[in-house]
């Protein structure tokens, strides 16, 4: 009967494993993007209600007023412009709508959508059927062309496609527009290897009247899910807006916050951003400018965060220039810190950031020597284990003594039976006599939990871990093990480690402890492979340390008894 039951359990385990693998194959990977159908959908590149070719009536509801007052009404969306201007550098592949000059599509060639399709880049900005997410900018105010009653300006470019050539370090794309004697150039400046681009407005006032206006820049996104967030872990990272203020260098403004009401603040310099897993987009104005930052929601359900800059005055016959920086790319902390103070905090490690930051710093330095994030995690685990070695050793000695007095505990249980009060008193006297701390075995786990949680967020949030391979079947340390081998090994090591621990005197507690390896294995199935690797190595080191200490104490006890 025991053999039949064992065979049945093994068969059920194999069937369950195959079913989980099949589920992972069908639902565990991000879907590939469909063909962009921007030409036949609503135009997020055009602010709401602005027909192509300036044929609309009334100013766009997306364009803020010079005082950044929230608009209360939107016009109906219209068809997208078919004449998008394509720009390609070594790290950016984007499209600019000539109506308004907004960035309405942006791909990241260095970051594939999925590891098994390296030819399909991750799409950050989109204005198709799947998602509305774009960067808008313009000139509003008294004479701003984006605030005209006839709609936003229709810019002209010398060509429809621009590409950064080999050996070329900078690419400049000029969009031109003239109105009532004022000549405008909206200039996009790109640099090789950089995800930040400069957006400038050159205003040449050849009219007989003074010109006045304000530059605005904003990010617009719908409420769709995060395409860069993996379903593997079951944990969603922050998707929403953020901004910098002097009192709060990283202030989150979630979609729920925007639903409750618009935000409006006066800020000198700073930045406004939209965050998602691994990637961030941000408008960064000049440090000396005093801007009005605001959030709002339009009638189409899109969320907007942006700023309106100070007033610009250009006398008749005069010229002026204003600009802002747009960053659209991965959350690389060193780069973000260079661009603007506090922008590196968009790599959100949660409330344990003060532990996570040193861990990431150390992990980066180890990686610079080894060149592989998997081996770097293993070395990091060894260093952390070495740091906690004295505490772990004390705990394992306590557990070894508990194991040695297990026969005496069993005798006490037989002696006092169901009298729990006398049993507890006798146990406490025994622990005191043998100098045993019954809670000593919990200390290593309690101490390591903050490190474990901090490392979890490091592996989850750091774009450097995205699609980072280790060896064999582990091709991405930031997502779950595709075959769940590491979690199973983790469960096995946890079971072995449990066998080295003394059996709890309470039968119910003993049963719970036996179930712990199974429960933890189930939870770890969806954890990032890098995190499970850390736990496996940590368990193996703990088993070695605990086995050695237990063996040493048992040998000492035998010698003392002899």
N, C-alpha and C positions, 0 to 999 in steps of 0.2 A: 504493500500500500504506500510506503514511504517513497519507493522508486517511482511509482505512477504519479504521485503528487509532485515529485521533483520534476519529472518530465513535463507534466502539465504546466507548472509554473514557468519553466524555461521556454516552453512553446508560446505561452501567453506573453512573456517578456519579448520574445523575438517578433511576434506579430505586432505588439505595441510599438516596438522600435521602428519597424518597417512603416507602420501607419504614420508615425511622427515624421519620418523622413519624407514620406509622400506629401504630407501637409506642408512641410517646409519647402518642398520643391514647388508646390502650387501657389502658396500664399506668403512664403517667407522672404521673397525678393521684391524689390521695387519694380513697378511696371515701367516699361519703356515708354517714352513719350510718343504720342500719335503725331501724324503729320499736322503741322501748323496750318490752320485754316483762317489766318488773320484777314485775308482779303474778303471773306464772306461773313465775318462776325462783327460784333460791335467794336468800336474803335477806342480801346483804352489809351492809345497813343494820342488821340484827340481828347482834350478835356470835354466833359459831358456837354452835349448840345452844340458842338462846333462843327458844322458841315465842312467837308473838304472844299478847298478853293475859296474860302471866305464867303460862302453863300448863306451863312447863318444869320440869324437875327438875335442880337443881345450878346453880352459878354459871356464867356464860358463860366459855368458854375465851379469848375476846378480852379480857375485863376483867382487867387485871393485879392482883395482890395489892398490899397496901399497901407491901410491900417489893420490889415489881416482880420477883418470882421468875417465871421462865419456866414456863408451864404445859406439861405433857407430853401432855395428852390433850384432844381436841376432841370435841364431840358432833355429831350429824348436823345439817346445815343444814335450815332449814325455809322455808316460804313467806313471801314478803314481805308487810308490812302494806299493805292497800289504801287506808288513810286517811292518805296523806302530806299534810303541811302545806306549801303552796306559798307562797313568798315571792319577790317581784319588786321589784328596784330598777332604777335606770337602767343599772347595769353588771352586775348579778347576777340570775340567775333560778335558784332552787334549790328543793329539796324536802327536808323534814325528816321523818324517821320518828318518829312519836310514841312508839314503843317504844325507849327509850334516848335519844331526841332527837339522833340522829346525822344529819349532812348526807350524804344518800345520792345526790343528783343535783345537779349545778350546771352551768349553761350561762353562756356569756359573750356577751351580745348584741352587744357592741362588736367582737367578733372572729368573723367568719363562718368556718364550716368550710372553705368554698372560695370563691374570689373570684367564680365564676360562679353561686353560690347565696347571695347576701348575706342571704337570709331564714332560712338555717339556721345558728344560732349554734354555735360550737365548744363541745363538751361536755367539761368537765374531770372532774367526778365522775360516776360511772355505777354502777348496780347491776343492769344488764340482762344480756342474753345476750352482748353484745360485750365487756364489761369490768367488773371489780370494782375500784372506786377510790372511797374515801369517807373522811370525817373523823369520827372517833369521839371522844366525851368522856363523862365521867361521874364519879360519886363511888364510890370503892371503900374498903376498909378495914373496920374493926370494924362500923360502923353504916351504911356506904355502901349506898344503895339498889341500885346496880349490882352489888353483890357478894352479894345475897340468894340463898338457895337456890331461891327461886321464880322467879328470872329477873330481867331488867332492868325498870325501872319503866315503866309505861304512862302517859305524860303526856297531859294534856288541854289544849286550847287554846280560846280564845273563838271562833275562826273557823278555817276551813280554808284561806283564801286571804288573804294580806296583800300590799299593794302600796304603794310609796312614791309618794305623790300629787304632782302638780305643785305646786311651791312649798314642798314639805316637804323638810327637810334631814336628818331622822333618822326611822328606823322601829324600833320596839321590838316584839319578838315574845316573849311570855311563855308558857312551858309549865309546867303545874302538876301536882304530885303530892303526896299525903299518905300517910304510913305510920307507924303506931304513935305517933301524936301529934306527928310531925315533918312540917312543911310545907316543901315544896321548890318553888322557882321556877327553872327553867332559862331564862335570858333571853338572847336574841339581839339585839344592837344593830347596826343598819346605818346607814351614812352615805352621803349622795348623792355619787356619783362615786368612791367608795372600794371597793377590793377586799378590804380588811381589815374584819372584823367581830369584835365583842367577845362572848364567850360567858361568862356569869356564872352562878354558883350562889348563890342566896339561901336560906339555911337558917334556918328559924324553929322552934326546939325548944320545943314546948309540952308535951313529955312530962315525966315526973318523974325521968328519968335523963339523965345527961350524954351528949352525942353526940360521936362521934369518927369521923373519916374522912379520905380523901385524894382530891384531884382528879386525874384522869388525862386525858390527851389524846393521841391517836395518829392516824396515817395508815395506811390499809390498802390494799394494791394487789396485784393478781395479776401474773402474769409476761407478760401480753399486750404486744404491741408498742406503740410510741409513736404515737398517732394524730396528733400534731402534727408528726412528723418527715416531711420530704418525701423521696420516693424519687428526687427529681430529681438530687441531688448524689452519691448512692451512699455518702455518709458519714453515719454515725449519730452524733448527739450523745449526751451522757450521759443515761441513764435509770436512776434509782436514788435511794437515800436519801442524806441529808447531815445534818450537825449541827455545832453550834458548841461548841468547848471553849476554855478559856483559853489552852492551848498551841497550838491549831490552829483558827483562826477559820473554816475551811472544810474539814471532814473528810468525805470521801466514804465511803459504806458501800454498796457495790454489792450487787446481788442474789446474786452469787457469794460475796461476803463473808458474807452472811446464811446462805447455804447451808452454809458451812463451820462456822458457829457463831454463837450470839447474842452481842451486844455489850451491856455494861452499864457505865455510868459515872455518877459523881456530878458534877453540873454546877450552878453557880449562874447562874440566868438562862439566857441563850442562846436557842437555837431548835432545832427538829427539822423537817426538810423532805423533800419528795419532788420530784425534779427531772425535767423532761422538756423537749423542745425548745420554746423560747419561753415556757413557763409553769412556775410553781412553786406548791406549796402548803406552808404552814408553820404550825406551832403555835408561838406565842411566849408563854412564861410571864412572870410578873412578874420583873423584874431581880433582886430581892432574894431570891427563892425558891431554896432548895437542892433540886434535883430529881434523881431517878434516871432517867437516859435509858437506853433499851434498844431493841434490835432483836430480832426473832424471826420465825419462820415457823410458820404453823398447818398442820394436817393437810390442808387443802384446797389447799395450795400458795401461799397468800397471804403477802405480805411485810408486816411491821408495824414501824413505827418510832414511838416515842412516849416520853412521860415520865410519871412519877408524882410529884406534888407533895408538899410537907411535910404532916405531920399537922395536922388542924384539930380543935380541941376547942370544943364549944358547950355551956355549962352548961344545966341545966334552966331553961326560961323565957328563955333567951338567944337571940341572933341572930348570924349570921356571914355573910360573903360572900367568895367566891374567884372568880377569873376568869382567862381566858387570851385571847389574840388569835389568830384564824385568818385567814391570808392565802391567798386562792385566786385567782390571776389571772396577768397577764403579768409577765415579768421586766423591770420598769422600775427601772433601777438607782437613780435618785434616790429613788424611793419606798421601795424595799427598804432602803436605807441609813438612812432616817429611822426605820424600824420597829425595827431591831435591828442592832447592829454585826456585820459579816461577812455579813449576808444578801444584800448586793449582789454577793458573790462567787459566788452561784449562777448569775450570768451568766458562764459559764465560757469564758474565751478561751484556755485551754490554757497551755502553758509559755511562750508569747510574750505573756502578758498585759501585761507592762510596755511593750510596743510597741503592743499592741491598744488599751489604755485611752486613751493620748494620741490615737490615730487616731480612736477613737469620739468623744472630746471635741471634736476639731477638726471632725469630720464633723457633729456636732450643731450646732455654732456656724455652720457654713456653711449647713446646712439651715434654721436660724432666719432667715437672710437670704434664701435662695432659695425655700424652701418646697417643694422637689422633691429627693428623694434621688438621682435619676439625675444631675441637673446638679451636685448637691453632690459626687458621686463624681468627676465630670469635673474640677471645680475642685480637689478634693483631689489628684487625680493630677497636675495642673499644679503644685501647691505642692510635692509630693514630688519631682517631676522638677526643679523649680527648686532644691530642697535638694541634690540629687545632681548638679547641673549641672557643677560643676568636675571631679568624678570621671569623669562620663560624657564630658566633653570630652577629658580626658586619654586615656581609653580609645579614643575615636574617632580621635584624632590618631595613636595607635599603630597602629590598624587601617588608617588611610589610608596611613601609611608602609609598612605591610605590603603593601598593594595596589600601591603605587608600585614596590616591589622585586620584585613577582611575576615579571617577566621574568628578573631575575637568579637567582631561585630555580629557575625552569625551566631556565636554563642550567646551574646546579649539578647539577640532576638528570640532564641529558644527559651532563654531564662525568663524574660518579661512578657513574652507572648503579645497579647493585644493591648497591654497597658502602655500606651504611647508616651504618657508623661514620664514614667519611670525609665522607659527606653531612651527617651531624649536626654534625661539627666545623666544616665549611665554613659551614653555616647559622648556627651560634652566632657565628662570626667576623663574618659579614655583619650579623647582628642587632646585635652590639656596635658595629660600624662605623657603622651607620645609626641607632644609638640607639633600637632597637625592643625593646619588651617583648612577646614572643610570647604571654604570658598576659594582656596588658593588656585584650584584648577580653572576657575572662571576668569582669572586675571588676564592671561594672554589673549583670550578672545575679546574681552572688554577693551583692552588697550589697543588691539589691532583693528577694532571696528571703525574708529574714525579714519585710520589710514586706508582701510579697505574702501570706505565710502568715498574718500577723497580720490583714491586711484580710480574708482568707478567713474567719477565725473571727468577725470583727466582723460581716460580712454574714450569716454562718450563724447566729450566736447572738443577735444583737440583734433583739428583737421589733419594734422600730421599722421594721425592713426588711421585716417580714412583709406580703406583699401590697401593698408600696409600688410604685406605678407610675412609669414614666419618661415615655415617649412612644410613640406608634404602637402596635406590637404588644407592646412590653415593658410588661406590666401588673403584673408582680411581679418585683422585682429580687433576691429571695431564692431564687428557683428558676431552673432552666435556661430559656434562650430557647426558647419553644415551637416556633419554626420554625428554630432553629439558625443564624440569620443572623449574629448576632454572632460565634459561634465561627468561621464561615467567613471573615468579614472579618478576624478575628484571624489566622487561618492565612495569608490573603493578605498582610496587613501583615508578618507574620513572614517570608514568602517574599521580599517586596520588601527588607526589611531585610537578609536573608541575601545578596541580590544585591549589596548595597553593601559586604559584607565580602570580604576577600581569600579566594581559594580555597585550602583547606588543601593543602599539598604531598603529603600522603599520600592515595593514591586511595581507600582504604577509609574514611578519615576524611571525605573529600569526599562520598562516597556517604551516609554516616550523616547529615552535615549537611543534605544535600538532603532526607532523609526527615523531619527534625525538624519542619518546618511541618505535615506530614500527621499525625505522631504527636501533636503538641500540639493540633491541631484536634480530633482524636478524643477526647483527654482532656477538652478544654474543653467538649465537647458537653453534659456533665452538670454543669458548674460553675454556680454562681449567676450570673445574667445581670449583676448588679452587678459581680462580680469580672471577668467577661469584658470588660465595658465599661471597667473600669480598665485592663486589659491592652491593649485596642485603642487607647485614647487614649494610653497610655504608648508603644506601638509607633509610633503616628503622630508623636508628639513626637520620639521617638528617630530616626525616619527623616529628619525635617526637620533635626534637629541634625547627624546623621551626614552627610547629603547636603551641608549647608553647609560642614562642616569638611573633608570629602573634596575638595569643589570648590576650597576655598581653598588646600589644600595642593598639589593638582595644578596650580593656577594659579601658585603660588609656584615649584614645581619647573620648570615651563615657562619662567618668567621667568628663573630662575637658569641654565637650560640655554642660553637665548638670549644 
